[in-house]
Amino acid sequence: QLLGFVLNVAPLAVSTSGRGSSGVGLTAAVTNDRETGERTLEAGAMVLADKGVVCIDEFDKMTDEDRVAIHEVMEQQTVTISKAGIHTSLNARCSVVAAANPIYGKYNRFKKPMENVGLPDSLLSRFDLLFIVLDDLRPEHDRKISDHVLRMHQYRRPGDEYGVEAFGMTEEDILLEELERSENQGETAIYQKFDKLLHAGALENLMRKNLNLIESKQKILFSIPFIKKYILYAKNRVRPVLNQAANDFIVSAYATLRSKEDIKTLPVTARTLETLIRLTTAHAKCRLAKEATEEDAKIALEILNFALYHEALPQQKPKLQSNNNNNNN
């Protein structure tokens, strides 16, 4: 669901699967032209998604040989090809959003994150953030999920006749319909029209914050077309620069992270410093600001700390109590 939402919101996004992808399929492949017989270069998913996002599902199903092919892309943002007399370098300036399952099928809380993920440190360090999503056995959480799924099945598209089968309608289909509707209207609406079946979860969050629901129902959620245009504008038109206060804060935060010798979800290397810089400038872009301040750096550090330490510490196994009763009979 998360990858599907990114595909619909990102201005340029390419989807692929770890089981059905190879190293050349993600980078570039050299093929023979059937008509001329000459060697041609075909771009892979990461080259096609230049200045966009690549969503990789089932990332853990990729083989080690295919996974090594994306190391250069995630480090240098380029793909270097030296095959069959073709020597060239292609731009692959893309962000990678990957989803993977733990190697045991279920996350083992008694083991470290590195032992659960099963991916090498050389690859994990190239990701800016690593989030561990757990399936908590909580009745309240299960009720919210089941309520959301049932409301999605109850949702009926505007204009559908009563009695028409509406099952199989996913959130992705609803987002696509909203995009098509906005394109036909010609003008992009900033806020979505409130629907109690689709937006009941957001309404519940407002109730917790004790906000005025009468006014908030009309301005409760931004529309997907507006978010898409906002991201495109902020990404291409805004170029924030770090000020001196933000520089000093990032330097001290990086030194503190390096000095901590505790368990983390990701190894802290020199790439972590680049992660802090990217997160700081990204938050400044969200504000459409020309300067990244210390407040942006603090929020970036907060996000990084959550990714590094959330569920990072393994739980202690309960000790078995043995009753050693010596019978002196």
C-alpha positions in Angstrom: 0.0 0.0 0.0 2.8 2.4 0.8 4.6 1.8 -2.5 1.3 2.1 -4.4 0.7 5.5 -2.8 4.2 6.7 -3.7 3.6 5.6 -7.3 0.5 7.7 -7.6 1.8 10.8 -5.7 5.3 11.0 -7.2 5.5 13.0 -10.5 7.8 10.3 -12.0 7.8 6.8 -10.5 8.8 3.4 -11.8 7.7 0.2 -10.1 9.5 -3.1 -10.2 9.7 -6.3 -8.1 12.7 -8.0 -6.7 11.8 -11.5 -7.9 11.2 -10.3 -11.4 14.1 -7.9 -11.7 17.7 -8.5 -12.7 20.8 -6.3 -12.4 20.7 -5.2 -16.0 16.9 -4.8 -15.8 17.4 -2.2 -13.1 20.4 -0.4 -14.7 20.9 -0.9 -18.4 21.2 -3.8 -20.9 23.0 -4.3 -24.2 20.9 -5.9 -26.9 21.0 -6.6 -30.6 18.9 -4.7 -33.1 16.9 -7.2 -35.2 16.9 -5.0 -38.3 20.4 -3.6 -38.4 22.2 -6.2 -36.2 24.0 -3.4 -34.3 24.4 -3.3 -30.6 22.0 -1.0 -28.8 21.7 0.1 -25.2 18.3 -0.2 -23.4 17.7 1.7 -20.2 16.6 0.0 -17.1 14.2 1.0 -14.4 16.6 3.3 -12.5 17.7 5.1 -15.7 14.1 5.6 -16.8 13.3 7.0 -13.4 16.0 9.7 -13.6 14.9 12.6 -11.3 12.1 10.4 -10.0 11.4 7.5 -7.7 12.0 3.7 -8.1 9.8 1.5 -6.0 11.2 -2.1 -5.5 8.9 -4.6 -3.9 10.2 -7.9 -2.5 13.7 -6.5 -2.2 14.9 -9.4 -0.2 14.1 -11.8 -3.1 16.8 -10.4 -5.3 20.0 -12.4 -5.7 23.3 -11.0 -4.5 24.6 -10.6 -8.0 21.7 -8.5 -9.1 21.7 -6.5 -5.8 25.3 -5.5 -6.3 24.4 -3.8 -9.6 22.5 -1.0 -7.9 25.4 -0.1 -5.5 26.8 2.3 -8.0 23.4 3.9 -8.7 22.7 4.5 -5.0 26.2 5.9 -4.4 27.2 7.8 -7.6 23.7 8.3 -9.1 25.1 7.0 -12.5 25.2 3.8 -14.4 28.5 3.0 -16.1 28.4 0.5 -19.0 31.4 -1.1 -20.6 30.0 -4.0 -22.7 30.3 -5.1 -26.3 32.3 -2.1 -27.4 29.9 0.4 -25.7 31.5 2.6 -23.1 29.2 5.2 -21.6 27.7 6.6 -18.4 24.0 7.2 -17.9 22.3 9.4 -15.3 20.2 7.6 -12.7 19.4 10.4 -10.2 16.6 8.6 -8.5 15.3 7.9 -5.1 14.8 4.2 -4.1 11.9 3.1 -1.9 12.2 -0.6 -1.2 10.1 -3.0 0.8 11.5 -6.3 2.2 10.4 -9.2 4.4 12.5 -10.5 7.3 14.5 -13.7 6.6 12.4 -15.6 9.2 9.1 -14.7 7.6 8.2 -12.9 10.8 10.4 -10.3 12.6 12.2 -11.9 15.6 12.3 -9.3 18.4 15.0 -11.4 20.2 17.5 -10.8 17.4 19.2 -7.6 16.1 17.8 -5.8 13.1 20.8 -6.8 11.0 20.1 -10.5 11.7 16.4 -10.0 10.7 16.9 -8.1 7.5 19.6 -10.3 6.0 21.1 -7.6 3.8 24.8 -6.6 3.8 25.9 -3.5 5.5 27.4 -2.1 2.3 23.9 -2.0 0.8 22.0 -0.9 4.0 24.4 2.1 4.5 23.3 3.4 1.1 19.7 3.8 2.3 19.0 7.0 4.2 16.3 5.6 6.4 15.3 2.1 7.5 11.9 1.7 9.2 10.8 -1.5 10.9 7.1 -2.2 10.5 5.9 -4.7 13.1 2.6 -6.6 13.2 1.5 -5.8 16.8 -1.1 -8.0 18.4 -3.3 -5.2 19.8 -7.1 -5.5 19.6 -7.5 -1.7 19.2 -5.0 -1.7 16.2 -6.7 -4.7 14.6 -10.1 -3.1 14.9 -8.9 0.0 13.1 -7.4 -2.0 10.3 -10.6 -4.2 9.9 -12.8 -1.1 10.0 -10.7 0.6 7.3 -10.9 -2.5 5.0 -14.6 -2.8 5.5 -15.2 0.9 4.7 -13.2 0.5 1.5 -15.5 -2.3 0.5 -18.5 -0.1 1.3 -17.3 2.8 -0.8 -19.1 3.2 -4.1 -17.9 5.5 -6.8 -20.0 8.6 -7.7 -22.4 7.7 -10.4 -22.5 4.0 -9.9 -25.9 2.3 -9.9 -27.2 0.6 -6.8 -26.4 -3.1 -6.8 -23.4 -2.9 -9.1 -20.5 -5.0 -7.7 -18.0 -2.6 -6.1 -15.7 -5.2 -4.5 -12.1 -5.1 -5.6 -12.0 -1.3 -5.4 -8.6 -0.4 -4.0 -7.1 2.9 -2.7 -5.0 3.0 -5.9 -8.1 2.9 -8.1 -9.7 5.7 -6.0 -6.5 7.9 -6.4 -6.4 7.3 -10.1 -10.1 8.3 -10.5 -9.4 11.4 -8.5 -6.5 12.3 -10.8 -8.6 11.8 -13.9 -11.5 13.8 -12.5 -9.2 16.8 -11.7 -7.6 16.7 -15.2 -11.1 16.8 -16.8 -12.1 19.7 -14.6 -9.0 21.7 -15.6 -8.6 23.3 -12.1 -6.8 21.6 -9.3 -8.7 21.6 -6.0 -6.5 22.0 -2.9 -8.7 20.0 -0.5 -10.6 16.8 -1.0 -14.3 16.6 -0.5 -15.0 14.9 2.8 -16.3 11.3 2.5 -17.2 9.5 5.8 -16.2 6.1 4.3 -12.8 7.2 3.0 -11.8 9.8 5.6 -13.1 8.5 8.8 -9.6 7.7 10.1 -8.5 11.3 9.6 -11.6 12.5 11.2 -10.8 10.4 14.3 -7.4 12.0 14.5 -9.0 15.4 14.5 -11.3 14.3 17.3 -8.3 13.4 19.4 -6.8 16.8 18.9 -10.1 18.5 19.9 -10.3 20.6 16.7 -13.4 22.2 15.4 -14.8 19.5 13.2 -17.5 21.6 11.6 -14.9 23.7 9.8 -12.3 21.0 9.4 -14.6 18.6 7.5 -14.2 20.7 4.4 -10.5 21.2 4.8 -9.4 17.9 6.3 -7.2 16.4 3.6 -5.2 17.8 0.7 -6.2 16.4 -2.7 -3.8 14.0 -4.5 -3.5 16.2 -7.6 -2.5 19.2 -5.5 0.1 17.2 -3.6 1.5 15.9 -6.8 1.9 19.5 -8.2 3.2 20.8 -4.9 5.9 18.1 -4.8 6.9 18.8 -8.4 7.2 22.5 -7.8 9.1 22.2 -4.5 11.5 19.7 -6.1 12.3 21.6 -9.2 12.0 25.2 -8.3 13.2 25.5 -4.7 17.0 25.2 -4.0 17.5 25.8 -0.3 21.0 26.6 1.1 22.2 25.6 4.5 23.0 28.5 6.8 25.8 28.5 9.4 23.7 27.5 12.3 22.3 24.5 10.4 25.9 23.5 9.4 27.1 23.6 13.0 24.2 21.6 14.3 24.6 18.9 11.6 28.3 18.6 12.4 27.7 18.2 16.1 24.8 15.7 15.6 26.9 13.6 13.3 29.8 13.5 15.7 27.4 12.5 18.5 25.9 9.6 16.4 29.4 8.3 15.6 30.5 8.3 19.2 27.5 6.2 20.4 28.4 2.6 20.6 24.9 1.1 20.8 22.7 -1.1 18.6 21.2 0.7 15.5 19.1 -0.4 12.6 21.7 1.1 10.2 25.5 1.5 10.4 26.5 5.2 11.0 29.1 6.0 8.3 30.1 9.1 6.2 26.9 8.5 4.2 24.9 9.4 7.4 26.2 12.9 7.2 24.9 13.2 3.6 21.6 11.8 4.9 21.3 14.6 7.4 22.0 17.2 4.7 19.4 15.7 2.4 16.7 15.5 5.1 17.4 19.1 6.2 17.2 20.5 2.7 14.1 18.3 2.0 12.3 19.8 5.0 13.2 23.3 3.8 11.8 22.5 0.4 8.5 21.4 2.0 8.3 24.9 3.5 9.3 26.4 0.1 12.1 28.2 1.9 15.3 29.4 0.2 17.4 28.8 3.4 17.6 25.7 5.5 17.7 26.7 9.2 18.7 24.9 12.4 15.0 24.0 13.0 15.1 22.0 9.7 18.2 20.2 10.9 16.6 19.4 14.3 13.6 17.8 12.6 15.9 15.9 10.2 17.9 14.5 13.3 14.6 13.6 14.9 13.5 11.5 11.9 17.0 9.9 11.6 17.0 9.0 15.3 13.6 7.4 15.0 14.8 5.3 12.0 18.0 4.3 13.8 16.7 3.4 17.3 13.0 2.4 16.8 12.7 -1.3 17.6 16.5 -1.5 17.3 17.2 -3.0 20.7 16.4 -6.7 20.8 14.2 -7.9 23.6 15.7 -10.2 26.3 14.6 -13.8 26.2 12.7 -14.9 29.3 14.8 -17.1 31.4 13.5 -20.6 32.2 13.1 -21.2 35.8 14.3 -24.6 36.8 13.3 -26.2 40.1 16.3 -28.0 41.5 14.8 -29.8 44.4 17.2 -32.2 45.9 15.3 -35.0 47.7 17.3 -36.4 50.5 15.5 -39.7 50.8 
